Amino acid sequence: MEVHRQKCQNCESLEHNNLIVRQPGKPQTILVRCAKCQDLVAAYQLDTYYHHGKGFESWLANLKAHRESGRDLMKEFQETQQRNLKLYKDVLETLHSEGKD
């Protein structure tokens, strides 16, 4: 696994704000803004979005495809939640082992 902490290209700050842009019919765009100098750091487009702590309804609202049943949706949500918690833990461990935390 390769892990990087984003730095502002202008001032090298590690402090950022995410600006979430939602437009009908388009993938969500995340604009990463430097909290220090306000420059644009990066932009990402997402087809799905998982917001940890917001629950099933938040995740469900961001799905594009229809699923067969509520059970399938709940299973997919739980798998998404667990996958992202594991990834987050792995990223934190990688950052710590590289002295980047």
C-alpha positions as CSV (number, residue, x, y, z in Angstrom):
1,M,0.0,0.0,0.0
2,E,1.3,3.4,-0.8
3,V,0.0,6.3,1.3
4,H,0.5,10.0,0.9
5,R,-0.6,13.1,2.9
6,Q,-1.5,15.8,0.6
7,K,0.4,19.1,1.0
8,C,-0.5,22.4,-0.5
9,Q,1.7,23.0,-3.5
10,N,1.8,26.7,-2.6
11,C,2.5,26.9,1.1
12,E,3.2,23.1,2.0
13,S,0.4,23.1,4.6
14,L,-1.1,19.8,5.6
15,E,-4.4,21.5,6.7
16,H,-7.2,21.3,4.2
17,N,-10.9,21.7,3.8
18,N,-13.0,19.5,1.5
19,L,-15.7,21.2,-0.6
20,I,-18.3,18.8,-1.8
21,V,-20.0,19.7,-5.1
22,R,-23.2,17.8,-6.1
23,Q,-24.8,18.3,-9.4
24,P,-27.7,16.3,-10.8
25,G,-26.5,13.6,-13.3
26,K,-22.8,14.1,-12.6
27,P,-20.4,12.4,-10.2
28,Q,-19.7,14.2,-7.0
29,T,-16.6,16.4,-7.0
30,I,-14.4,17.0,-4.0
31,L,-12.4,20.1,-4.1
32,V,-9.5,20.1,-1.6
33,R,-8.8,23.7,-0.4
34,C,-5.7,24.7,1.6
35,A,-6.9,25.9,5.0
36,K,-3.9,28.2,5.3
37,C,-3.6,30.0,2.0
38,Q,-7.0,29.0,0.4
39,D,-5.4,27.6,-2.8
40,L,-6.9,24.6,-4.6
41,V,-4.9,21.6,-3.7
42,A,-6.7,18.8,-5.6
43,A,-10.0,17.8,-7.1
44,Y,-11.6,14.3,-7.1
45,Q,-14.6,12.9,-8.8
46,L,-16.6,10.2,-7.0
47,D,-19.3,7.9,-8.2
48,T,-20.1,6.7,-4.7
49,Y,-19.6,8.4,-1.4
50,Y,-19.3,6.9,2.0
51,H,-19.5,9.3,5.0
52,H,-18.6,7.4,8.1
53,G,-20.9,8.2,11.0
54,K,-23.8,9.4,8.9
55,G,-25.4,6.0,8.6
56,F,-27.2,3.9,6.0
57,E,-29.4,6.7,4.6
58,S,-26.5,8.9,3.7
59,W,-24.8,6.1,1.9
60,L,-28.0,5.0,0.2
61,A,-28.7,8.5,-1.1
62,N,-25.4,8.5,-3.0
63,L,-26.0,5.2,-4.9
64,K,-26.7,5.5,-8.6
65,A,-27.9,1.9,-9.3
66,H,-31.0,0.3,-8.0
67,R,-30.5,-2.8,-6.0
68,E,-32.7,-5.9,-5.8
69,S,-33.7,-5.8,-2.1
70,G,-33.2,-4.0,1.2
71,R,-31.2,-6.9,2.4
72,D,-28.8,-6.6,-0.5
73,L,-28.5,-2.8,0.2
74,M,-27.8,-3.4,3.9
75,K,-25.2,-6.0,3.2
76,E,-23.5,-3.8,0.7
77,F,-23.6,-0.9,3.1
78,Q,-22.1,-3.0,5.9
79,E,-19.3,-4.2,3.6
80,T,-18.6,-0.7,2.5
81,Q,-18.5,0.5,6.2
82,Q,-16.1,-2.3,7.2
83,R,-13.9,-1.9,4.1
84,N,-13.5,1.8,4.7
85,L,-12.8,1.3,8.5
86,K,-10.1,-1.2,7.6
87,L,-8.6,1.1,4.9
88,Y,-8.6,4.0,7.4
89,K,-6.8,1.9,10.0
90,D,-4.2,0.6,7.4
91,V,-3.6,4.2,6.2
92,L,-3.0,5.5,9.8
93,E,-0.7,2.6,10.5
94,T,1.3,3.3,7.3
95,L,1.5,7.0,8.1
96,H,2.7,6.1,11.6
97,S,5.3,3.6,10.4
98,E,6.7,6.2,7.9
99,G,6.8,8.9,10.6
100,K,4.2,11.0,8.8
101,D,1.5,11.2,11.4
